[in-house]
Amino acid sequence: MIRSLTLAAAALSLSACAHASVPRHAALHDTEWKIVRIDGKPPASPRAAIRFMRDRLSATVGCNGQGGTWVIEQGKLVGGPYMSTMMYCEGLMDQERALADLLGAKPTVDVTRGTLTLRSKTHVIEARRVK
């Protein structure tokens, strides 16, 4: 009896650890999203996208690539440090800065009917799932 209780307690402990080590939002894991609006406006480039891999994300509005680690904590996207290429791209820099600022601000995450919304105090990005 004691051995059974000990084994049951060990199994519960291990399963609790397994869940604690997977803080990623299941709706984002291994997905790609086409950015359709940045602060209410269409992106300046049709290549604007966000991709969530197992523990890394990559994002672009069409010029520079940004990326880093990510987790979801209390409904917010927490990540970084984010790295970025540093090219100047005429007509894209305001949206490049908005994306960088948003990712660094721990935005809230909402996934509803194939739409991803990332929202900080100063920026909002909406994207449609493509993968």
N, C-alpha and C positions, 0 to 999 in steps of 0.2 A: 504494500500500500504506500509506504513512504517513498519507495523507489518510483512508483507511478506518479506520485505528486511532484517529486523532484524533476522527473522527465517532462511533465506537463509544464512546470514552471520554467524550465530551461527553454522549451519550445516557444512559450509565450514571450520570453525575453528576447530570443533570437528574432521572432517575427516582428516585435516592436522595433528592434534595431533596423531590420530590413525596411520597414516603412519610413523610419526617420531619415534614412539615407537617400530617399527618392523624393526630394522636395519639388521636383519639376511639375508643372501643370500638364496633365495628360493630354489636354486638347492642343498643346503647342509642340509636344515632343515629335521630332522628325517631320516638321511641316514647313511649307513655303507659302508666303503671302505676298500678293501684289499690292503695293501701296496705292490707294485710290484717292486719298485726301491727306494733305498736310495742313493743319490749321484751317480747314475748310476749303482749301484750294486744291485742284488737281496737281499731281507732281509735274515738275517741268520736264521730266524724262519718263518714257514708258518703261524703263528698266528699273524703276524704283521698287525695291522689294526687301522683305525681311525673311530670314531663314533661321529656324530653330533646330539645331542638331541636339544630340544627347545632352551635352553640357556646355555647348557653345552656341552663340548666335552670330549671324553676319547680317549686315544691313547696308543698303545703299539707296541714294535717291537718284543715282545714275552716273555719278562721277567717282567719288572716293568710296572706298570700302571701309566699313567700321565693323568691329567684332570684339568678342570677349566671352567670358563665362556668364552663365545665367542660372537663376533659380527663381521660383515664385515664393515669396514670403508674405503672408497675410494679404494676399490679393495684389501684391505689387511685384513688378519685375525688378529684381535686384541683380546687378551684375557688375562685371568689370574686374580689373581695369579694362576699359575699352581702348582698343588701338585703332588708328585710322591712317589711311594714306593722306597725303597733304597736297594734292594737286589743286590748282585754281581752275574752276570751271565756270565760265561766263553763264550767268542766268540761273545757276544752281546753288550758289553759296548760301543764300538765306535759308533754303530748305535743308542744305547740309548742316548748317548750324542748329536748325530746329530739331533735326533728328538726333544730333549729338547731345544737345541740351536735354531733350526728352529722355534718352536712354540713361543719362547720368542722374536724372531726377527721381529715379525709382517710380516710374509711372504705374498707375493702376492698370489692371489688365481685365478686359471683358471679351469673352468669345461667345458670340450669339449668332446662330444660323449662318455659319460660314464667314462671319465678319469679326475681325480682330480690331479692338479699339484700345490704344495705349494713350493714357491721359495723365498729364502732369498739371501743375498749377498754371503753366504758361503755354503748353503745346498739346495738340491732339493729333494722333495719326490713326487713320482708318485704313484697313487692308482687307482684301478678299483672299480666301484660301485658294491656292492653285495646286497644292499637293498635300 
